[in-house]
Amino acid sequence: MKSGEPLAVSDGLPQPQRRQAVWVIVLGITLAVLDGSIVNLALPGIARELNAAASQAIWVVNAYQIASLVTLLPLAALGERLGYRRVYLVGMALFVLASVAATFATSLTTLTAARALQGLGAAGILSVNSAMVRLIYPSARLGRGIAINSMVVATSAMAGPTVAALILSVASWPWLFALNVPLGLLTLWMGRRALPVNPMRTHAPPVFSLLDVLLNVLMFTLVFLGAEQLGVRGDAAAGASLNGWALLAGGVGIGAIYLRRQWSLTAPLFPLDLLRLPVFALSMGASVGAFCAQMLAFLSLPFLLLEVHGRSHLEAGLLLTAWPLATVLVAPIAGRLIGRYPDGALGGVGMAVFALGLLLLGLLPDQPSSANLVWRLMLCGAGFALFQSPNNHTIVTTAPLHRSGAASGMLGTARLTGQTLGALMLAAIYAAWNSHDGQGEAIAMYLAAACAVLSGVSSSLRVRAATLR
């Protein structure tokens, strides 16, 4: 540890370092999560300016998602070995450099490569952010710290199109990446001053085998690509479908080899040791289901508002802000409820409210008023906020302190896995109902509600599992 670096202790950082460290975490999460969806609205313009087909331009999004997904767990393990602070700051530095490259990209190949590097940098940030929160806050205030984290993740994920629309209304698409540079440099400067280093190690660090890292990358990549072909191109030629199944089978086969290698390790790269804990496993299942439901709704809502109900882009953008607004209002309340009531019960209630909101969106009348839309959207945002903070609190605190990095990596992995599943489900729905007359959107909302119910059941089961520990 260098002189002047704040050391993580059992009761968190003292003020004002704690406040500064929280701002670093908030800024980092905002940049990393926002960039996962901020490009979507600009894809037509990017394809047109760089002379690329729409099917090729989608890789500007996919490259970021895949790079993040496949490296979250390896970077979390690296954080347990080398320090969360180092992984976070190096990830942010790479994110800034990649943003510069994306800003000045003159071809789709260059832009896609820059986005992949951005995704790698984002994985460095997201893989350890929850572990950092556990070191920054005293145990008595950890619930509120996790609530802030959860609120920022949820609102950043939903705010991508709105922020993109504001930027694109006054500037060209490279500015979507250029604005990352000053904010990223500010985060780096503050992070070097405020972020704590890991406490003294009392357990053996996780085994970090390059072969296991390669297997982890191949497993997630092949499963993602296979599912993408089967879901997005379900109406394509039989050859594309066959390729999708082959990729999926390859990913599952490699995953079996990979998990077999991890099975007997005390601190595995893929945290099977944590997944053997029933409460942790149920929390992970609940998280995947919740983010799957969120992504189904998030991607189908623009079609519902623009195509089905004939709202303008401005009206749609303003209406959609009701969801993150409700999340911002409810997340602090959820943080205060942590510790007073079981996390599993809070999560179950939150998913019940979320499922009700989604179901009511699917049952909208033909010409709903703005008020009719707003309260349904706010119901969704409030329910998700009530679920996410307690669920994340369970995931983070169930893991032993020396495995905080693994738990943090699994948080991001669950989120990206759920979002990917939701996107693929919607692609399959639109392959069957592509007229955007409201039927496909309604089915998407019903399926999202079903996913939320399954998530709520998984969350509620933790109450019993916790009593049996």
N, C-alpha and C positions, 0 to 999 in steps of 0.2 A: 504493500500500500504506500502511495506517495504521500508526502507531508501535505497536510491541508485537505485531504480527501476525507469526507465524513464517513465514519465507520458505522455500519448497521448494528444496532443493539436491540435487545429484546423489547424495549418500549419505544422503538421508532426513533426518528430524528428529532432533535430539538428545533424550535422555531428560531430564526426564520428559514433555516435550511429546509424544513419540511414543506413550507409553503412554496418555496422555489422549486423543490423536487416535484411537487404535485403539478405545477405548471409545465414542467418539462414533460411529464408523463401525458398530460392532457394534450399538449401541442403535438407530441409524437403520434399518439393514437389518432388524433384528428387527421393529420396528414396521411398516415398509412391507410386508414379505413376509407377516407374520402376518395383517395385515388383509385380505389377498387371499382368505383362506379361513376366517377366524375367524367370519364371519357365517353360513356355510352351515348350521350346526346350529340357528341361531336363526330361520331363515326361516319355518318354520311358525308360531312364536309372533308374529313380526313381522307376518305376513299376517293373523293372527287379531286382533291388537290394533289394527291400523290399517285393518281392514275391507277388505282387498285380496285378490284372487285369487292363487293360488300362481304362476300364469303372469306376474303383474305383479310379485310380490315378488322373482322371480329377478333383476330389474333392479337390485336393491340390490347384487348381486354383479357383474352385467355392467357397470354404470356405472363401478365401480372398475377393472375389468380393461380396458375400452375406453379410459378416460381415461389410464391408465398406458401402454398399448401405443402410442397414437397420438402421445404427447408425449415419449417417451423420446429419440428421435433429435434433435428440435428443441432440447430442453433440454440434451442433450450438446453440441450445436454452440454453444449459448449459453454453456455452461461454458468452451469453448475461447476464446470471445471476451471474456467478462466475468470469468471465474474460476470454478473448480469450487467453491471455498469459498462464494461468494455464492449460486450456484444451489442448493447443498446446504442452506444455512441458510434461504433463502427457501422452499424446498420443505418443510423441516421446520416453519417457521412456519405455512405454509398448511395442512399436515397437522394441526397442533394446532387451528387455528381451525375447520377442517372437522369435526374430531372433536367439538368443542363443539357445533357445529350439529347433528351427527348424534345426539348425546346427548339434545338437547331437541327433536328432530323429532316433530311431532304428526301428520304425514300421510306417505303413501308417497312423494308427489312431493317433499316437503321432504327426506326421508331419502335418496332417490335422488340429488337434486342435491348434498347434502352428501357422499355417497359419491363422486360424480364429482370434486368438489373434493379429496377425500381422495386419489383416484387421481392427480390432477395433482400434488399435493404429494409423493406417493410416487414419482412419476416424477422429480421434482427430486432426490430422495435417491438413487434407484437409477441414474439416468442417469450420475452422476459418481462413484459410490462406488469403483469399481475404479481410476479415474484418480487419486482421492485416495490410495488405497493405494499406488500407484506413487510418489507424492510423499512419503508418510509413511515408508516402509521404505527402508533402504539396499539396494542391488542384491543384496548377498549374502544378505539375509534376505527378499527379495521373495516367494520360493516359500512360505515359512511364512506370510507375511501374506495371500497369496491363498488359502492353505489355510484360514485362519481365516474369511475372507470366505465361501468356498464352504461351509464347515461351517455357518455361521450361516444362509445362504440355504437350504440343504437341510433343516436341522432346523426352521427357522421355517415352511417350506412344509408340512412333515409335522405340525407340532405344533398347527396351527390348531384342528382339532376337539377335541383334548385340552384345550387352554387354554380353549376356549369351554365345554366341558362342565364344567370346574372353576368357571368364573365363573357359568354359568347354574344351577349347583347351589345357589348361595347368593345370587344377585342376578338382576335382570331384564336383558333384552337391552341397554338403554341403557348399562349398565356395560361392555359390550364396547368402546364408544367412549370412555367417560369415563376409563378407565384410561390411554388414550393421552396425556391432557393433562399429568399430572405428569411422565411419562417423556419426553414430547416437550419440555417446558420445560427439564428437566434436560439433555437432549441439546443444545438450543439454547444454554444457558448454557455448557456445556463446549465446544461447537463454536466459539463466538466466541473462546474463550481458546486453543484448541489447534490448530484446523485450519490448514494452511498455505495461502498464496496461490500462484497459478501462478508458475513461474519466468519470467524475462524472455523475451518472445516473440522468436523469431528467424525465424519463418515468417509468411506472411500468414494472417490468421484465416479460417475457413471463410466462404463466401458465405452470408449469412442473408437469404434472400428470403421475404417473407410469402406469396407465391404458392406457393413450394415447400413451406412449412410447411402451407399449406392442402391442397395435393395429397397430402402425406404423411398428414395427418389423414384425408382422404377415402378414400385407398387402403386404409389399415388398417381404418377403420370399416366400409366397404362389404364388404370381404372377410370381416371378423368376422361382420357381421350376415347376410350371405348364407350363410356356412358354418353359422351357428347355426340358421337356418331349415331348411336342407337336412339337417343332422344331427339336431337335436333334434325337428324336426317332419316327419321323413321319412315318417311314417304319416298325415300330415294331408291336407287336401284338395289337389287338383291346383293350386289357385290359390296356396296357400302355397309349394308347391314351385317354381312358376313365378316367384314373387317372389324366392325364394332364389337361383335361377339368374340372375335379372336383376340382383340386388344384387352377386352374385359377378362377373358379367361387367362391371358398371360399375366395380367395384374394380380388376379386371385392366386395363381400358381406361385408367382414370386412372393406374394404376401405370405403364403403358407410356409415357404422356406425361411423367409425373414422372421416371422413370429416364432418358428421352431427354434431358431438360433437365439432368440431373445428370452425364451421361456424360463430358463434356469438362472438367468442373471439376477443379481441382487438390485442393480440399478440399471435396467435396460434402457436403450435408446427409445424404443416404443414402450411406454410405461405400463407394462403388463402387471407390475407389482402394485400399481395404484388401481388398475382395473379389477384386480382381485378383491378390492374392498367394495362391498355391495353398495354403500352409499355413494361412492365415487362413480361407479359404473352407472347407477341409476341417474345421477346428475348429468353424466355425459350423454346418455340416451335422451334425457329431457332437453338438453341443449341442442342436439342435432335436430330433434323434432320441431323445436320452437323456431330455429333459424330456417328450417325448410318451409314452415308455414309462413314466416315473415317474407321470404324471398318470393314465394308463390304470389302473395298479395302485392308485394312491392313492384313486381314486374308486370302484373296484370292490371293494376290500378290505372296507369296511363292510358291503356287501351279502353278501359271501362269509362274513364272520364272524357277522353278525346273522341274516340270512335263511336261508342255506344250512346253517350249522353250529350255529345256535341259541344262540350265545353272548349273554350279557347285555351291556348298554352298558358297564358297568364292566369286564367281562372283555375286551371288544373293545378298549377304550381302553388297558388295560394291555398287551395283546398287541401292539398297534400301536406302542407305545413302543420295541419291540425294534429297529425300523428306524432311527429317529433316534439311538438309543443306539449302534448299530453305526457310524453315520456319524460321531458325535462321537469314537469310539475310533479310527477308521481315518484320518480327515482329517489329524490331525497327522503320522501316519506317512507319508501321501501327500506332505505338504509337505516332509518331510525327504528323500524320494526324488527330488524335483524337482531337476534338475541332475546327479544321479548316473546316471539313466537317461533315455532320450528320452521326452518328454512323450507322443508318439504311442503308444509301446509301453505305457506305464503306463495310458493311457486305453483302449487295446485290451484289456488284461488286465482292467481294471476293468469294462468293458462285458460281457466274457465271463462274469465272475462274476455280474454283475447279471442277465444273460439266463438263466443257469443257475438262479438263485434264483426268477425269474419263472416259468420253465418248471416248476420243482418245485412252486410254488404252484398252477399249473394242474393238476398231476397229484396233488393231495392226495387221500388216501383219504376215504371217506365220513364217518368219525368220527375226525378226527385229534386227537392229544393236544396239549396246550398246548406241550410241548417240540418236537413236530413242526412246529408253526406258527412258534415263536420262531426256530429256527435257520434256517428258510427266509427269514423276514423279515430276520434279521441278515445273511444272505448278500446280500440285495438292498441293504441299507443300506451294507454294506462295499464292495460293488462300485461303487455309485454314488459313494461318497466317493473311492475310488481313481481314478475317472475324472475327476471334476469339477475337482479342484484342478489337476492337470496341464493339463487342457484350457483352463481359465480362464487359467492362466499363459501358455500359448501365445498365446491371443487378446490378452492385455494386452501382452505383450512383443514380439509380432510387429509391432505398430503402432509407428511412430516416436513419440517422446515428445510431439511437438506434436499428435499425433492420438490421444492417450490418451483424450480425451473421447469421440471417435467409437467407439473400441473398447469403452469402458465402456457406451455406449448400446447397442451391438450385443449385448453380453452379456445385458442385460435384455430386449432385443427377442427374442433367440433363446429365452430361457427362457419368456416369455409366449406366443410363437408355438407352441412345442412343447407347452406346457400346454393351450393352446386347441385344438390339433389332437387331443391326447389326449382331452379332454373331448368333442369332437365325435364322435370314433371310438366312444367308449363309448356316447354317445347313440344312434348308429346301431345298435350291437350290441343295446342294450336295446329299440330299436324292433322288432327282429326276434325277440329272445328276452327277453320281459318277464315270465316266470314266476318268475324268481329261484330256479330249482331247481338252480343250479350250472353249467348249460351255458353261459349267457351270460358268467358270471364266468370260466369256464375259457377261453373263446374270447378274452376280454379279456386274460387273462394270456399266452396264446400270441401274440396280436398285439403285446403289450408286449414280449415276448421277441424277436420279429422286429425290432421297432424298435430294441431294444438291440443286436442283432447288426449291423444296418445302421450304427448309430452307432459300434460298435467297428471295423467295417471302415473307415469314414471316418477314424477316429482313427489306425488302423494305417497307412493310406496316407500320413499326415504324415511318417512316418519316412523314406520314400523321397523325398517332396517336399522335406523339409528338406535332404537330402544333395545335391539338385539345385540348391539356391539358390546 
